[in-house]
C-alpha cells in the first residue's frame, strides 16, 4: 500500500484525487493548506507527498523548501496550473521530485505516484567518496581535505549519483531518472543548472576540473 499525503486546497479536486487514490488501494491523508501539510509530514510517514503549488498561507514551493531543510526526503509530486518551463524548473529547484500540470489525467497521476514510490531512498548513513571528494550524509556537505561546502538536497543526490558512477559518462536522461524521476524531454535543462551549481561548489574546494562535460553525451566525475 502506498501512503500518500495529499495537500490540495480546492475541495472538489482534493475529493476527486482522494477517491481515485483510495480506489487504487492507496492510504491517503489530506491537508487543505501548507501549514496542515507541514504538520502532517512532521507527524507521519509517507511514501509520496502530492502537493498543490498554489495554496493559501504557505504555498507549495515553501512547503517543499521547509521539508528539505528538515532533511525530509519524501518524494514530492507538485500539482499546478502554472505550466511554463521556468515555472516547472522553479518547482524542481525548490526540491520537488516531479511536476504535473493541471488539468491532468488521473491515470498519469497514478503512474507518477507509483514511479516515485518505487524509487529507492537515500541511505542516511551511507558515506560516499571519489578520491578525496567525500559526501557527509549527516550534514549534507561535500568535503575535500579540510574544506567543505554545504549542499542542497538535490545537489547532494546529484553528486551521490555521480560518485556511484565515477569515471563513467552519464547522460542527462540517466541523471533525471535517478535524481528527479522526471520526464527528460521536459526537464533536461534543470540538469545543466544543477551541474553548474555543483561545479561552482567543487571549484570552491579546489576541484574545478573534477566534473567534466562530455559534449553531446552528458557528464562525468573524475576524481583523479
NORBEL-V439765 format. One record per residue. SS is DSSP state (a for helix, b for strand, c for the rest). BURIAL is I if it has 9 or more other C-alpha atoms within 8 Angstrom, else O. D_CENTER is the distance of its C-alpha to the mean C-alpha in Angstrom with 2 decimals. Layout:
<<SS	BURIAL	D_CENTER> <SS	BURIAL	D_CENTER>>
This chain:
<<c	O	21.80> <c	I	18.24> <b	I	17.83> <b	I	16.20> <b	I	16.03> <b	I	16.97> <b	I	17.12> <c	I	19.32> <c	I	22.35> <c	O	24.37> <a	O	26.57> <a	O	27.45> <a	O	23.93> <a	I	22.79> <a	O	25.87> <a	O	25.40> <a	I	21.82> <a	I	22.99> <a	O	26.04> <a	I	24.25> <a	I	21.78> <a	I	24.73> <a	O	26.81> <c	O	24.30> <c	O	24.64> <c	I	21.41> <b	I	21.85> <b	I	20.87> <b	O	20.97> <b	I	21.17> <b	I	20.66> <c	I	22.33> <c	I	20.72> <a	I	18.13> <a	O	20.49> <a	I	20.97> <a	I	17.29> <a	I	16.85> <a	O	20.10> <a	I	19.22> <a	I	15.90> <a	O	17.99> <a	O	20.76> <c	O	19.30> <c	O	17.19> <c	I	15.02> <c	I	13.36> <b	I	11.37> <b	I	11.40> <b	I	12.70> <b	I	12.92> <b	I	15.40> <c	I	14.72> <c	O	18.42> <c	I	19.89> <c	O	22.89> <c	O	22.76> <c	I	19.17> <c	I	17.08> <a	I	13.63> <a	I	12.16> <a	I	14.02> <a	I	13.10> <a	I	9.35> <a	I	10.73> <a	O	13.18> <a	I	11.06> <a	I	9.12> <a	O	12.67> <c	O	13.97> <c	O	11.78> <c	O	10.72> <c	O	7.75> <c	O	8.61> <b	I	6.44> <b	I	6.90> <b	I	8.89> <b	I	10.42> <b	I	14.10> <b	I	16.26> <c	O	19.53> <c	O	18.37> <c	O	17.98> <c	O	18.60> <a	O	16.52> <a	O	16.28> <a	I	15.14> <a	I	12.38> <a	I	11.29> <a	O	11.74> <a	I	9.33> <a	I	6.47> <a	I	8.14> <a	I	8.31> <c	I	4.79> <c	I	4.53> <c	I	3.38> <b	I	7.06> <b	I	10.09> <b	I	13.64> <b	I	16.69> <c	O	19.72> <c	O	22.10> <c	O	20.51> <c	O	22.10> <a	O	21.52> <a	O	21.60> <a	O	18.49> <a	I	16.75> <a	I	17.89> <a	O	16.90> <a	I	13.23> <a	I	13.29> <a	I	15.14> <a	I	12.93> <a	I	9.86> <a	I	12.56> <a	O	13.91> <c	O	11.09> <c	O	12.38> <c	O	11.10> <c	O	11.44> <c	O	15.11> <c	O	15.60> <c	O	18.99> <c	O	18.43> <c	O	19.83> <b	I	19.18> <b	I	21.56> <b	I	22.85> <c	O	26.28> <c	I	26.23> <b	I	22.51> <b	I	21.10> <b	I	17.84> <b	I	18.53> <c	I	16.20> <c	O	17.87> <c	O	17.72> <c	I	14.60> <b	I	17.08> <b	I	18.37> <b	I	22.13> <b	I	24.93> <c	O	28.28> <c	O	28.82> <b	O	26.24> <b	I	22.59> <b	I	19.71> <b	O	16.93> <c	I	13.33> <c	O	10.26> <a	I	7.46> <a	I	5.93> <a	I	9.68> <a	I	10.42> <a	I	8.38> <a	I	9.92> <a	I	13.24> <a	I	13.30> <a	I	13.07> <a	I	15.72> <a	I	17.84> <a	O	17.94> <c	I	19.12> <c	I	21.22> <c	O	24.11> <c	O	22.75> <c	I	21.69> <b	I	18.36> <b	I	17.79> <a	I	15.09> <a	O	14.89> <a	O	14.50> <a	I	11.69> <a	I	9.75> <a	I	10.71> <a	O	9.90> <a	I	6.63> <a	I	5.08> <c	I	7.92> <c	I	9.15> <c	O	12.83> <a	I	13.91> <a	O	16.88> <a	O	15.11> <a	I	12.28> <a	I	13.97> <a	O	14.75> <a	I	11.29> <a	I	11.75> <a	O	15.09> <a	O	13.95> <a	I	11.71> <a	O	14.55> <a	O	16.86> <a	I	15.25> <a	I	15.32> <a	I	18.79> <a	I	20.11> <a	I	19.29> <a	I	20.87> <a	I	23.78> <a	I	24.28> <c	I	24.75> <c	O	27.27> <c	O	25.27> <c	I	25.23> <c	O	25.93> <c	I	23.62> <b	I	20.78> <b	I	22.73> <b	O	22.27> <b	I	24.18> <c	O	25.26> <c	O	24.68> <c	I	22.82> <b	I	19.71> <b	I	19.13> <b	I	20.62> <b	I	20.68> <c	I	24.34> <c	I	25.14> <c	O	28.90>>
